[in-house]
Amino acid sequence: MKILAVTACPSGVAHTYMAAEALERAAKAKGIEIKVETQGSIGIENTITGNDLKGTDAVILTKDMGIKNAERFNGLPIVKVAISDAVKKADQILEKVQAYVNSKK
Amino acid sequence: MEKIITRDLIVLDLESSSKEEVIKDMAKLIEAQERLHDLQGYMEQVYKREETFPTAIGFEVAIPHGKTDTVKKPTVAFARLKSEVKWSDEENARYIFLIAVPETEAGDMHLQILAQLSRKIMREEFRDQLKNSSEIDELLKILTM
């Protein structure tokens, strides 16, 4: 399974990166392939490109701030989550996404 | 480059008994290092943000922060409280990172360090080190590694 995610938070200082780390760690533990782009005060890092979109099962976007260039994910299943949930409940979020993806197969 | 965290910005067994007091006591630490333009203004920003978006992130950790013009130099203060305080309706906190960033922080360097620190906080090994170390110097090393 392959997931893409983009994280962003109001000040762009801390939660953006915590959420990215939490999602990456939770995905790794579950054997899920993930790439997380951060849109923080440093700018956009680990940018998700057209190549990354291939074979993607689902996209997770945080919803506290507008996500830049979200239109590149058009046509893919998108899950919007609160950034605080991405930080605290990355495990549960991935479980739900996993269940959704499996139900479509 | 000036460090964002120094020995004087770390405190162990802080005895503040409420969230408001924790923020005030820690903001004063930052002020004492001449890293703020306006202590009161900075605290107001931090409180305001907490009202709309409490910064407890689980694991007894909270990361209150203010990105505002009242800040002179990008700073992190760390406190381990003597006993945990109520941080939000759902969560208590005992390990506090108070972050201060100028609104118009030009250089990326400090923000990179903060991003790295934020990622580290999500790692259990790092949190265990914060919990178990009893020396300020040791903590400084852990926080700046």
gemmi code that builds the backbone of each chain (N, CA, C; Angstrom):
import gemmi

chains = {
    "A": [
        ("MET", (0.832, -1.196, 0.000), (0.000, 0.000, 0.000), (0.873, 1.255, 0.000)),
        ("LYS", (0.406, 2.246, -0.701), (1.194, 3.478, -0.799), (0.314, 4.695, -0.485)),
        ("ILE", (0.810, 5.505, 0.405), (0.064, 6.694, 0.838), (0.924, 7.935, 0.651)),
        ("LEU", (0.272, 9.016, 0.279), (0.943, 10.321, 0.250), (0.276, 11.205, 1.305)),
        ("ALA", (1.032, 12.133, 1.848), (0.432, 13.041, 2.825), (1.078, 14.413, 2.718)),
        ("VAL", (0.302, 15.429, 3.053), (0.842, 16.792, 3.142), (0.415, 17.369, 4.480)),
        ("THR", (1.369, 17.922, 5.220), (1.043, 18.510, 6.521), (1.348, 20.011, 6.519)),
        ("ALA", (0.484, 20.767, 7.205), (0.676, 22.217, 7.356), (-0.080, 22.661, 8.605)),
        ("CYS", (0.466, 23.656, 9.314), (-0.214, 24.147, 10.516), (-0.127, 25.671, 10.545)),
        ("PRO", (-0.957, 26.319, 11.368), (-1.038, 27.792, 11.336), (0.312, 28.513, 11.464)),
        ("SER", (1.158, 28.137, 12.414), (2.414, 28.889, 12.532), (3.514, 28.248, 11.686)),
        ("GLY", (3.320, 27.008, 11.332), (4.292, 26.341, 10.468), (5.618, 26.060, 11.141)),
        ("VAL", (5.615, 26.078, 12.463), (6.872, 25.946, 13.190), (7.073, 24.534, 13.735)),
        ("ALA", (6.031, 23.953, 14.291), (6.223, 22.691, 15.009), (5.294, 21.560, 14.563)),
        ("HIS", (3.977, 21.816, 14.571), (3.038, 20.720, 14.312), (3.201, 20.107, 12.926)),
        ("THR", (3.525, 20.933, 11.952), (3.740, 20.445, 10.591), (4.727, 19.280, 10.596)),
        ("TYR", (5.798, 19.457, 11.347), (6.879, 18.478, 11.351), (6.591, 17.317, 12.278)),
        ("MET", (5.898, 17.612, 13.383), (5.509, 16.526, 14.289), (4.560, 15.573, 13.583)),
        ("ALA", (3.589, 16.144, 12.868), (2.609, 15.320, 12.160), (3.311, 14.469, 11.100)),
        ("ALA", (4.255, 15.083, 10.389), (4.984, 14.341, 9.361), (5.733, 13.171, 9.983)),
        ("GLU", (6.411, 13.458, 11.063), (7.180, 12.414, 11.749), (6.259, 11.299, 12.248)),
        ("ALA", (5.120, 11.693, 12.841), (4.185, 10.707, 13.396), (3.645, 9.801, 12.285)),
        ("LEU", (3.278, 10.408, 11.167), (2.736, 9.612, 10.052), (3.809, 8.678, 9.481)),
        ("GLU", (5.021, 9.196, 9.342), (6.099, 8.374, 8.789), (6.405, 7.187, 9.697)),
        ("ARG", (6.433, 7.456, 10.993), (6.758, 6.381, 11.940), (5.654, 5.331, 11.977)),
        ("ALA", (4.403, 5.810, 12.009), (3.280, 4.876, 12.076), (3.229, 4.027, 10.806)),
        ("ALA", (3.503, 4.658, 9.654), (3.467, 3.926, 8.389), (4.569, 2.866, 8.354)),
        ("LYS", (5.730, 3.259, 8.803), (6.866, 2.336, 8.802), (6.532, 1.099, 9.635)),
        ("ALA", (5.931, 1.332, 10.805), (5.583, 0.225, 11.701), (4.574, -0.715, 11.045)),
        ("LYS", (3.759, -0.186, 10.149), (2.734, -1.015, 9.504), (3.178, -1.541, 8.141)),
        ("GLY", (4.380, -1.201, 7.762), (4.856, -1.652, 6.450), (4.186, -0.940, 5.289)),
        ("ILE", (3.694, 0.274, 5.535), (3.050, 1.057, 4.478), (4.076, 2.009, 3.883)),
        ("GLU", (4.083, 2.104, 2.560), (4.970, 3.069, 1.909), (4.330, 4.447, 2.014)),
        ("ILE", (5.091, 5.427, 2.453), (4.510, 6.773, 2.611), (5.522, 7.831, 2.191)),
        ("LYS", (5.006, 8.927, 1.644), (5.844, 10.108, 1.437), (5.065, 11.291, 2.000)),
        ("VAL", (5.697, 12.047, 2.867), (5.013, 13.169, 3.501), (5.680, 14.476, 3.097)),
        ("GLU", (4.922, 15.357, 2.495), (5.415, 16.693, 2.147), (5.062, 17.637, 3.290)),
        ("THR", (6.009, 18.468, 3.689), (5.712, 19.451, 4.741), (5.616, 20.847, 4.117)),
        ("GLN", (4.550, 21.545, 4.455), (4.388, 22.944, 4.030), (4.439, 23.798, 5.285)),
        ("GLY", (5.644, 24.169, 5.686), (5.824, 24.909, 6.936), (6.460, 26.255, 6.684)),
        ("SER", (6.961, 26.854, 7.766), (7.537, 28.185, 7.629), (8.850, 28.158, 6.857)),
        ("ILE", (9.450, 26.980, 6.742), (10.693, 26.870, 5.973), (10.376, 26.849, 4.481)),
        ("GLY", (9.095, 26.579, 4.175), (8.710, 26.412, 2.779), (8.259, 24.978, 2.567)),
        ("ILE", (8.194, 24.584, 1.330), (7.740, 23.227, 1.025), (8.948, 22.307, 0.947)),
        ("GLU", (8.888, 21.218, 1.687), (9.982, 20.247, 1.666), (9.451, 18.867, 1.323)),
        ("ASN", (10.342, 18.041, 0.812), (9.983, 16.673, 0.428), (8.792, 16.701, -0.543)),
        ("THR", (8.885, 17.580, -1.513), (7.776, 17.827, -2.448), (7.300, 16.551, -3.149)),
        ("ILE", (5.987, 16.380, -3.168), (5.386, 15.251, -3.875), (5.248, 15.618, -5.349)),
        ("THR", (5.877, 14.833, -6.198), (5.896, 15.136, -7.636), (4.965, 14.189, -8.400)),
        ("GLY", (4.833, 14.439, -9.665), (3.992, 13.609, -10.522), (4.369, 12.138, -10.449)),
        ("ASN", (5.646, 11.877, -10.340), (6.116, 10.492, -10.252), (5.602, 9.789, -9.009)),
        ("ASP", (5.553, 10.555, -7.910), (5.109, 9.969, -6.644), (3.644, 9.552, -6.693)),
        ("LEU", (2.878, 10.240, -7.544), (1.430, 9.980, -7.579), (1.102, 8.579, -8.104)),
        ("LYS", (1.996, 8.043, -8.897), (1.731, 6.730, -9.516), (1.586, 5.645, -8.461)),
        ("GLY", (0.504, 4.897, -8.562), (0.298, 3.770, -7.658), (-0.130, 4.161, -6.255)),
        ("THR", (-0.518, 5.411, -6.089), (-0.931, 5.855, -4.751), (-2.349, 5.384, -4.434)),
        ("ASP", (-2.524, 4.824, -3.230), (-3.840, 4.318, -2.825), (-4.687, 5.384, -2.143)),
        ("ALA", (-4.044, 6.295, -1.438), (-4.814, 7.327, -0.736), (-3.909, 8.496, -0.378)),
        ("VAL", (-4.546, 9.659, -0.182), (-3.803, 10.870, 0.169), (-4.363, 11.415, 1.489)),
        ("ILE", (-3.476, 11.734, 2.394), (-3.900, 12.345, 3.661), (-3.480, 13.813, 3.638)),
        ("LEU", (-4.443, 14.715, 3.844), (-4.121, 16.148, 3.913), (-4.574, 16.682, 5.254)),
        ("THR", (-3.763, 17.522, 5.883), (-4.233, 18.149, 7.120), (-5.110, 19.333, 6.725)),
        ("LYS", (-6.088, 19.631, 7.565), (-7.125, 20.579, 7.134), (-7.130, 21.907, 7.892)),
        ("ASP", (-6.109, 22.167, 8.690), (-6.103, 23.401, 9.482), (-5.707, 24.616, 8.658)),
        ("MET", (-4.992, 24.362, 7.598), (-4.516, 25.427, 6.712), (-4.793, 24.974, 5.291)),
        ("GLY", (-4.920, 25.938, 4.388), (-5.056, 25.561, 2.983), (-3.794, 24.846, 2.538)),
        ("ILE", (-3.958, 23.720, 1.847), (-2.804, 22.985, 1.326), (-2.499, 23.520, -0.075)),
        ("LYS", (-1.246, 23.875, -0.278), (-0.856, 24.402, -1.590), (-0.797, 23.281, -2.634)),
        ("ASN", (-1.181, 23.608, -3.825), (-1.121, 22.659, -4.956), (-1.887, 21.368, -4.691)),
        ("ALA", (-3.022, 21.485, -4.001), (-3.806, 20.279, -3.680), (-4.412, 19.666, -4.937)),
        ("GLU", (-4.530, 20.473, -5.997), (-5.186, 19.969, -7.207), (-4.412, 18.813, -7.846)),
        ("ARG", (-3.141, 18.674, -7.503), (-2.387, 17.553, -8.099), (-2.931, 16.198, -7.637)),
        ("PHE", (-3.716, 16.207, -6.543), (-4.246, 14.943, -6.027), (-5.642, 14.627, -6.562)),
        ("ASN", (-6.154, 15.502, -7.423), (-7.487, 15.271, -7.984), (-7.596, 13.861, -8.559)),
        ("GLY", (-8.715, 13.204, -8.222), (-8.918, 11.858, -8.749), (-8.450, 10.763, -7.804)),
        ("LEU", (-7.668, 11.143, -6.792), (-7.227, 10.153, -5.805), (-8.107, 10.256, -4.557)),
        ("PRO", (-8.295, 9.150, -3.829), (-9.057, 9.236, -2.571), (-8.305, 10.127, -1.580)),
        ("ILE", (-9.004, 11.151, -1.061), (-8.354, 12.098, -0.143), (-9.012, 12.028, 1.227)),
        ("VAL", (-8.198, 11.941, 2.259), (-8.697, 11.977, 3.629), (-8.189, 13.263, 4.253)),
        ("LYS", (-9.105, 14.062, 4.819), (-8.664, 15.287, 5.496), (-8.714, 15.082, 7.004)),
        ("VAL", (-7.623, 15.409, 7.665), (-7.559, 15.200, 9.119), (-7.054, 16.471, 9.807)),
        ("ALA", (-7.450, 16.639, 11.063), (-6.929, 17.757, 11.849), (-5.462, 17.483, 12.138)),
        ("ILE", (-4.651, 18.536, 12.112), (-3.211, 18.316, 12.320), (-2.948, 17.730, 13.709)),
        ("SER", (-3.758, 18.131, 14.696), (-3.543, 17.593, 16.050), (-3.806, 16.085, 16.063)),
        ("ASP", (-4.758, 15.627, 15.238), (-5.008, 14.184, 15.164), (-3.864, 13.469, 14.455)),
        ("ALA", (-3.309, 14.123, 13.446), (-2.181, 13.509, 12.745), (-1.005, 13.334, 13.710)),
        ("VAL", (-0.843, 14.280, 14.634), (0.236, 14.196, 15.616), (-0.056, 13.100, 16.627)),
        ("LYS", (-1.290, 13.089, 17.129), (-1.604, 12.211, 18.262), (-2.124, 10.846, 17.852)),
        ("LYS", (-2.791, 10.786, 16.705), (-3.488, 9.541, 16.357), (-3.101, 9.036, 14.972)),
        ("ALA", (-1.840, 9.158, 14.633), (-1.394, 8.733, 13.301), (-1.728, 7.261, 13.072)),
        ("ASP", (-1.571, 6.470, 14.114), (-1.860, 5.037, 14.011), (-3.289, 4.773, 13.568)),
        ("GLN", (-4.234, 5.399, 14.284), (-5.652, 5.183, 13.970), (-6.000, 5.691, 12.574)),
        ("ILE", (-5.417, 6.842, 12.210), (-5.690, 7.394, 10.884), (-5.262, 6.394, 9.805)),
        ("LEU", (-4.061, 5.852, 9.979), (-3.562, 4.909, 8.969), (-4.388, 3.629, 8.948)),
        ("GLU", (-4.852, 3.201, 10.120), (-5.696, 2.001, 10.166), (-6.970, 2.214, 9.356)),
        ("LYS", (-7.570, 3.406, 9.535), (-8.806, 3.699, 8.804), (-8.550, 3.746, 7.308)),
        ("VAL", (-7.455, 4.403, 6.935), (-7.124, 4.508, 5.513), (-6.879, 3.110, 4.941)),
        ("GLN", (-6.182, 2.311, 5.709), (-5.886, 0.940, 5.300), (-7.180, 0.149, 5.072)),
        ("ALA", (-8.104, 0.282, 6.011), (-9.385, -0.434, 5.901), (-10.138, 0.036, 4.665)),
        ("TYR", (-10.101, 1.344, 4.413), (-10.789, 1.902, 3.246), (-10.183, 1.350, 1.954)),
        ("VAL", (-8.866, 1.389, 1.885), (-8.185, 0.941, 0.671), (-8.463, -0.542, 0.424)),
        ("ASN", (-8.412, -1.321, 1.506), (-8.668, -2.752, 1.351), (-10.096, -3.037, 0.901)),
        ("SER", (-11.029, -2.209, 1.361), (-12.431, -2.417, 0.997), (-12.668, -2.137, -0.482)),
        ("LYS", (-11.773, -1.384, -1.099), (-11.929, -1.029, -2.514), (-11.300, -2.064, -3.426)),
        ("LYS", (-10.529, -2.959, -2.825), (-9.782, -3.897, -3.669), (-10.621, -5.110, -4.051)),
    ],
    "B": [
        ("MET", (26.261, 31.496, 14.499), (24.826, 31.643, 14.727), (24.500, 31.485, 16.218)),
        ("GLU", (23.634, 32.321, 16.676), (23.224, 32.233, 18.081), (22.375, 30.978, 18.304)),
        ("LYS", (22.611, 30.311, 19.413), (21.874, 29.083, 19.697), (20.422, 29.396, 20.071)),
        ("ILE", (19.503, 28.502, 19.716), (18.116, 28.760, 20.092), (17.820, 28.264, 21.502)),
        ("ILE", (18.670, 27.376, 21.992), (18.475, 26.923, 23.377), (19.816, 26.928, 24.098)),
        ("THR", (19.810, 27.448, 25.307), (21.040, 27.492, 26.094), (20.729, 26.932, 27.486)),
        ("ARG", (21.783, 26.776, 28.243), (21.686, 26.248, 29.603), (20.646, 27.014, 30.435)),
        ("ASP", (20.651, 28.337, 30.262), (19.773, 29.191, 31.076), (18.312, 29.081, 30.686)),
        ("LEU", (18.044, 28.373, 29.619), (16.655, 28.252, 29.152), (16.067, 26.883, 29.503)),
        ("ILE", (16.791, 26.144, 30.332), (16.316, 24.824, 30.746), (16.082, 24.842, 32.256)),
        ("VAL", (14.949, 24.314, 32.664), (14.692, 24.266, 34.095), (14.078, 22.917, 34.480)),
        ("LEU", (14.594, 22.370, 35.574), (14.103, 21.082, 36.069), (13.286, 21.300, 37.336)),
        ("ASP", (12.270, 20.466, 37.509), (11.422, 20.539, 38.707), (10.777, 21.900, 38.893)),
        ("LEU", (10.336, 22.495, 37.809), (9.617, 23.763, 37.896), (8.327, 23.535, 38.679)),
        ("GLU", (8.062, 24.443, 39.614), (6.943, 24.199, 40.523), (5.668, 24.940, 40.165)),
        ("SER", (5.590, 25.459, 38.956), (4.367, 26.146, 38.534), (3.181, 25.191, 38.664)),
        ("SER", (2.026, 25.756, 39.077), (0.919, 24.861, 39.399), (-0.240, 24.932, 38.406)),
        ("SER", (-0.118, 25.776, 37.384), (-1.159, 25.804, 36.363), (-0.494, 26.069, 35.020)),
        ("LYS", (-1.257, 25.833, 33.977), (-0.745, 26.064, 32.635), (-0.325, 27.527, 32.455)),
        ("GLU", (-1.174, 28.446, 32.922), (-0.881, 29.878, 32.776), (0.426, 30.229, 33.480)),
        ("GLU", (0.599, 29.643, 34.675), (1.799, 29.930, 35.448), (3.038, 29.354, 34.757)),
        ("VAL", (2.899, 28.175, 34.196), (4.025, 27.554, 33.482), (4.483, 28.472, 32.352)),
        ("ILE", (3.512, 28.937, 31.564), (3.853, 29.794, 30.419), (4.502, 31.089, 30.905)),
        ("LYS", (3.946, 31.649, 31.979), (4.496, 32.901, 32.512), (5.925, 32.690, 33.018)),
        ("ASP", (6.122, 31.647, 33.811), (7.447, 31.402, 34.390), (8.492, 31.144, 33.300)),
        ("MET", (8.082, 30.414, 32.294), (9.036, 30.090, 31.231), (9.287, 31.297, 30.323)),
        ("ALA", (8.245, 32.084, 30.076), (8.424, 33.287, 29.250), (9.393, 34.247, 29.947)),
        ("LYS", (9.322, 34.270, 31.274), (10.241, 35.136, 32.028), (11.695, 34.686, 31.871)),
        ("LEU", (11.880, 33.378, 31.763), (13.229, 32.846, 31.514), (13.770, 33.395, 30.194)),
        ("ILE", (12.901, 33.385, 29.193), (13.314, 33.851, 27.860), (13.594, 35.358, 27.899)),
        ("GLU", (12.719, 36.054, 28.607), (12.885, 37.500, 28.773), (14.200, 37.826, 29.475)),
        ("ALA", (14.541, 37.035, 30.488), (15.764, 37.280, 31.265), (17.012, 37.142, 30.401)),
        ("GLN", (16.902, 36.391, 29.314), (18.042, 36.233, 28.398), (18.023, 37.288, 27.296)),
        ("GLU", (17.143, 38.283, 27.481), (17.028, 39.386, 26.514), (16.704, 38.893, 25.109)),
        ("ARG", (15.767, 37.974, 25.056), (15.379, 37.419, 23.763), (13.982, 37.878, 23.335)),
        ("LEU", (13.333, 38.694, 24.187), (12.012, 39.212, 23.841), (12.052, 40.733, 23.794)),
        ("HIS", (11.193, 41.321, 22.959), (11.020, 42.779, 22.988), (9.981, 43.143, 24.038)),
        ("ASP", (8.974, 42.252, 24.191), (7.817, 42.604, 24.994), (7.240, 41.334, 25.627)),
        ("LEU", (7.569, 41.135, 26.895), (7.153, 39.919, 27.605), (5.641, 39.755, 27.604)),
        ("GLN", (4.941, 40.839, 28.000), (3.487, 40.785, 28.107), (2.838, 40.451, 26.754)),
        ("GLY", (3.310, 41.150, 25.737), (2.761, 40.952, 24.403), (2.997, 39.527, 23.907)),
        ("TYR", (4.179, 39.006, 24.209), (4.497, 37.641, 23.804), (3.567, 36.644, 24.497)),
        ("MET", (3.417, 36.826, 25.818), (2.573, 35.893, 26.573), (1.134, 35.918, 26.065)),
        ("GLU", (0.650, 37.116, 25.740), (-0.720, 37.221, 25.229), (-0.903, 36.392, 23.953)),
        ("GLN", (0.100, 36.472, 23.074), (0.042, 35.694, 21.828), (0.002, 34.190, 22.120)),
        ("VAL", (0.832, 33.783, 23.074), (0.881, 32.352, 23.403), (-0.452, 31.898, 24.003)),
        ("TYR", (-0.988, 32.708, 24.935), (-2.278, 32.357, 25.550), (-3.372, 32.293, 24.491)),
        ("LYS", (-3.354, 33.284, 23.599), (-4.385, 33.364, 22.575), (-4.375, 32.098, 21.707)),
        ("ARG", (-3.181, 31.699, 21.364), (-3.080, 30.499, 20.538), (-3.563, 29.266, 21.309)),
        ("GLU", (-3.213, 29.214, 22.579), (-3.639, 28.071, 23.394), (-5.164, 27.987, 23.476)),
        ("GLU", (-5.817, 29.158, 23.508), (-7.273, 29.169, 23.608), (-7.927, 28.499, 22.407)),
        ("THR", (-7.389, 28.795, 21.230), (-8.012, 28.252, 20.028), (-7.457, 26.876, 19.689)),
        ("PHE", (-6.285, 26.573, 20.191), (-5.590, 25.375, 19.725), (-4.590, 24.932, 20.786)),
        ("PRO", (-5.071, 24.212, 21.810), (-4.141, 23.798, 22.875), (-3.020, 22.937, 22.300)),
        ("THR", (-1.814, 23.134, 22.802), (-0.655, 22.514, 22.171), (-0.138, 21.265, 22.875)),
        ("ALA", (-0.986, 20.662, 23.715), (-0.573, 19.371, 24.276), (-0.582, 18.370, 23.128)),
        ("ILE", (0.480, 17.569, 23.029), (0.569, 16.658, 21.885), (0.576, 15.201, 22.325)),
        ("GLY", (0.218, 14.958, 23.593), (0.279, 13.599, 24.104), (1.617, 13.362, 24.778)),
        ("PHE", (1.771, 12.193, 25.364), (3.005, 11.801, 26.083), (3.400, 12.820, 27.155)),
        ("GLU", (2.430, 13.533, 27.712), (2.698, 14.558, 28.742), (3.563, 15.703, 28.217)),
        ("VAL", (3.575, 15.883, 26.909), (4.377, 16.961, 26.321), (3.455, 18.063, 25.788)),
        ("ALA", (3.839, 19.318, 26.018), (3.131, 20.438, 25.405), (4.161, 21.364, 24.761)),
        ("ILE", (3.755, 21.985, 23.658), (4.690, 22.869, 22.949), (4.042, 24.229, 22.667)),
        ("PRO", (3.706, 24.979, 23.731), (3.125, 26.305, 23.495), (4.085, 27.135, 22.638)),
        ("HIS", (3.531, 27.908, 21.725), (4.434, 28.763, 20.954), (3.787, 30.044, 20.469)),
        ("GLY", (4.644, 31.021, 20.259), (4.210, 32.287, 19.712), (5.158, 32.695, 18.601)),
        ("LYS", (4.570, 32.991, 17.435), (5.375, 33.536, 16.341), (4.893, 34.976, 16.213)),
        ("THR", (5.659, 35.894, 16.715), (5.181, 37.270, 16.849), (6.331, 38.274, 16.875)),
        ("ASP", (5.988, 39.507, 16.547), (6.970, 40.603, 16.540), (7.522, 40.919, 17.923)),
        ("THR", (6.873, 40.397, 18.961), (7.346, 40.667, 20.317), (8.604, 39.861, 20.631)),
        ("VAL", (8.990, 38.978, 19.713), (10.160, 38.133, 19.933), (11.376, 38.715, 19.222)),
        ("LYS", (12.494, 38.785, 19.968), (13.721, 39.330, 19.412), (14.527, 38.233, 18.711)),
        ("LYS", (14.720, 37.109, 19.441), (15.550, 36.018, 18.893), (14.820, 34.683, 18.978)),
        ("PRO", (14.934, 33.873, 17.956), (14.287, 32.553, 17.987), (14.804, 31.742, 19.179)),
        ("THR", (13.868, 31.218, 19.953), (14.235, 30.611, 21.229), (13.352, 29.418, 21.560)),
        ("VAL", (13.967, 28.442, 22.231), (13.189, 27.376, 22.860), (13.585, 27.303, 24.316)),
        ("ALA", (12.599, 27.311, 25.206), (12.871, 27.043, 26.617), (12.267, 25.681, 26.930)),
        ("PHE", (12.956, 24.920, 27.775), (12.426, 23.607, 28.144), (12.268, 23.524, 29.654)),
        ("ALA", (11.132, 23.020, 30.098), (10.940, 22.804, 31.536), (10.370, 21.423, 31.792)),
        ("ARG", (10.919, 20.796, 32.800), (10.303, 19.576, 33.313), (9.647, 19.976, 34.626)),
        ("LEU", (8.339, 19.799, 34.702), (7.607, 20.269, 35.883), (7.730, 19.274, 37.031)),
        ("LYS", (7.671, 19.824, 38.225), (7.699, 18.964, 39.411), (6.500, 18.005, 39.353)),
        ("SER", (5.330, 18.567, 39.073), (4.185, 17.690, 38.838), (3.382, 18.210, 37.657)),
        ("GLU", (2.678, 17.304, 37.000), (1.997, 17.675, 35.766), (0.880, 18.680, 36.028)),
        ("VAL", (0.556, 19.459, 35.010), (-0.561, 20.408, 35.111), (-1.574, 20.072, 34.012)),
        ("LYS", (-2.800, 20.534, 34.223), (-3.840, 20.314, 33.215), (-3.572, 21.231, 32.033)),
        ("TRP", (-3.463, 20.668, 30.839), (-3.125, 21.517, 29.680), (-4.341, 21.789, 28.789)),
        ("SER", (-5.190, 20.781, 28.653), (-6.423, 20.970, 27.883), (-7.483, 20.109, 28.542)),
        ("ASP", (-8.683, 20.118, 27.978), (-9.737, 19.300, 28.572), (-9.332, 17.835, 28.654)),
        ("GLU", (-8.543, 17.430, 27.680), (-8.210, 16.011, 27.614), (-6.842, 15.677, 28.177)),
        ("GLU", (-5.966, 16.684, 28.263), (-4.586, 16.299, 28.530), (-3.837, 17.087, 29.595)),
        ("ASN", (-2.986, 16.347, 30.291), (-2.047, 16.954, 31.226), (-0.671, 17.010, 30.573)),
        ("ALA", (0.173, 17.889, 31.115), (1.522, 17.963, 30.556), (2.541, 18.154, 31.667)),
        ("ARG", (3.698, 17.578, 31.445), (4.788, 17.725, 32.418), (6.086, 18.166, 31.743)),
        ("TYR", (6.178, 17.954, 30.452), (7.384, 18.328, 29.708), (6.996, 19.424, 28.739)),
        ("ILE", (7.541, 20.620, 28.975), (7.061, 21.767, 28.225), (8.179, 22.386, 27.383)),
        ("PHE", (7.884, 22.583, 26.110), (8.777, 23.339, 25.231), (8.061, 24.646, 24.889)),
        ("LEU", (8.575, 25.740, 25.373), (7.982, 27.038, 25.015), (8.815, 27.630, 23.872)),
        ("ILE", (8.145, 27.845, 22.764), (8.844, 28.277, 21.550), (8.526, 29.748, 21.259)),
        ("ALA", (9.549, 30.498, 20.932), (9.366, 31.910, 20.574), (10.075, 32.158, 19.249)),
        ("VAL", (9.313, 32.630, 18.276), (9.893, 32.900, 16.958), (9.439, 34.283, 16.496)),
        ("PRO", (10.362, 35.110, 16.016), (9.959, 36.415, 15.478), (9.039, 36.236, 14.270)),
        ("GLU", (8.056, 37.114, 14.151), (7.111, 37.023, 13.026), (7.837, 37.022, 11.686)),
        ("THR", (8.839, 37.864, 11.619), (9.566, 37.985, 10.354), (10.944, 37.346, 10.472)),
        ("GLU", (10.930, 36.061, 10.819), (12.191, 35.327, 10.908), (12.697, 35.082, 9.497)),
        ("ALA", (13.816, 35.722, 9.194), (14.293, 35.663, 7.815), (15.064, 34.386, 7.525)),
        ("GLY", (16.007, 34.075, 8.391), (16.866, 32.924, 8.119), (16.132, 31.610, 8.347)),
        ("ASP", (16.458, 30.622, 7.538), (15.841, 29.317, 7.678), (16.495, 28.467, 8.757)),
        ("MET", (17.716, 28.820, 9.106), (18.507, 27.971, 9.999), (17.773, 27.636, 11.298)),
        ("HIS", (17.273, 28.671, 11.972), (16.610, 28.441, 13.255), (15.332, 27.618, 13.089)),
        ("LEU", (14.629, 27.919, 12.013), (13.386, 27.189, 11.762), (13.676, 25.724, 11.442)),
        ("GLN", (14.795, 25.495, 10.779), (15.217, 24.115, 10.514), (15.476, 23.381, 11.821)),
        ("ILE", (16.130, 24.080, 12.742), (16.435, 23.460, 14.034), (15.139, 23.130, 14.771)),
        ("LEU", (14.188, 24.070, 14.728), (12.897, 23.835, 15.375), (12.157, 22.667, 14.736)),
        ("ALA", (12.243, 22.581, 13.418), (11.579, 21.479, 12.717), (12.191, 20.147, 13.151)),
        ("GLN", (13.513, 20.133, 13.238), (14.205, 18.911, 13.665), (13.828, 18.542, 15.099)),
        ("LEU", (13.770, 19.563, 15.952), (13.409, 19.319, 17.352), (11.981, 18.763, 17.428)),
        ("SER", (11.079, 19.339, 16.635), (9.689, 18.873, 16.627), (9.619, 17.398, 16.247)),
        ("ARG", (10.406, 17.031, 15.258), (10.425, 15.628, 14.840), (10.974, 14.742, 15.954)),
        ("LYS", (12.010, 15.239, 16.625), (12.622, 14.432, 17.695), (11.641, 14.154, 18.835)),
        ("ILE", (10.790, 15.158, 19.124), (9.843, 15.016, 20.230), (8.917, 13.819, 19.993)),
        ("MET", (8.694, 13.482, 18.729), (7.815, 12.356, 18.412), (8.492, 11.001, 18.643)),
        ("ARG", (9.782, 11.022, 18.959), (10.506, 9.753, 19.125), (10.588, 9.375, 20.597)),
        ("GLU", (10.180, 8.152, 20.860), (10.103, 7.701, 22.247), (11.463, 7.745, 22.948)),
        ("GLU", (12.516, 7.365, 22.233), (13.849, 7.326, 22.842), (14.238, 8.728, 23.334)),
        ("PHE", (13.895, 9.721, 22.523), (14.209, 11.105, 22.871), (13.428, 11.532, 24.115)),
        ("ARG", (12.140, 11.193, 24.151), (11.314, 11.574, 25.308), (11.795, 10.874, 26.576)),
        ("ASP", (12.216, 9.624, 26.424), (12.721, 8.899, 27.595), (13.966, 9.588, 28.163)),
        ("GLN", (14.800, 10.072, 27.251), (16.004, 10.770, 27.709), (15.634, 12.033, 28.485)),
        ("LEU", (14.618, 12.738, 28.002), (14.180, 13.956, 28.685), (13.643, 13.634, 30.068)),
        ("LYS", (12.971, 12.494, 30.158), (12.362, 12.104, 31.431), (13.411, 11.684, 32.435)),
        ("ASN", (14.434, 10.985, 31.938), (15.342, 10.320, 32.861), (16.589, 11.104, 33.226)),
        ("SER", (16.854, 12.192, 32.532), (18.116, 12.847, 32.838), (17.942, 13.829, 34.003)),
        ("SER", (18.958, 13.903, 34.824), (18.825, 14.695, 36.041), (19.741, 15.909, 36.056)),
        ("GLU", (20.521, 16.062, 34.992), (21.476, 17.170, 34.937), (21.114, 18.125, 33.804)),
        ("ILE", (21.196, 19.403, 34.087), (20.905, 20.394, 33.051), (21.850, 20.220, 31.851)),
        ("ASP", (23.135, 19.986, 32.154), (24.105, 19.864, 31.056), (23.784, 18.681, 30.149)),
        ("GLU", (23.343, 17.609, 30.788), (22.981, 16.424, 30.025), (21.769, 16.739, 29.139)),
        ("LEU", (20.794, 17.436, 29.714), (19.602, 17.809, 28.962), (19.951, 18.710, 27.788)),
        ("LEU", (20.834, 19.653, 28.044), (21.231, 20.582, 26.983), (21.814, 19.800, 25.811)),
        ("LYS", (22.621, 18.802, 26.155), (23.244, 17.967, 25.132), (22.166, 17.219, 24.332)),
        ("ILE", (21.212, 16.654, 25.047), (20.137, 15.896, 24.385), (19.324, 16.812, 23.466)),
        ("LEU", (19.050, 18.010, 23.971), (18.180, 18.927, 23.228), (18.872, 19.533, 22.013)),
        ("THR", (20.185, 19.596, 22.060), (20.891, 20.279, 20.968), (21.637, 19.309, 20.056)),
        ("MET", (21.509, 18.016, 20.346), (22.213, 17.032, 19.558), (21.740, 17.007, 18.119)),
    ],
}
model = gemmi.Model(1)
for chain_id, residues in chains.items():
    chain = gemmi.Chain(chain_id)
    for i, (resn, *xyz) in enumerate(residues, 1):
        res = gemmi.Residue()
        res.name, res.seqid = resn, gemmi.SeqId(i, " ")
        for name, pos in zip(("N", "CA", "C"), xyz):
            atom = gemmi.Atom()
            atom.name, atom.element = name, gemmi.Element(name[0])
            atom.pos, atom.b_iso = gemmi.Position(*pos), 0.0
            res.add_atom(atom)
        chain.add_residue(res)
    model.add_chain(chain)
structure = gemmi.Structure()
structure.add_model(model)
structure.setup_entities()
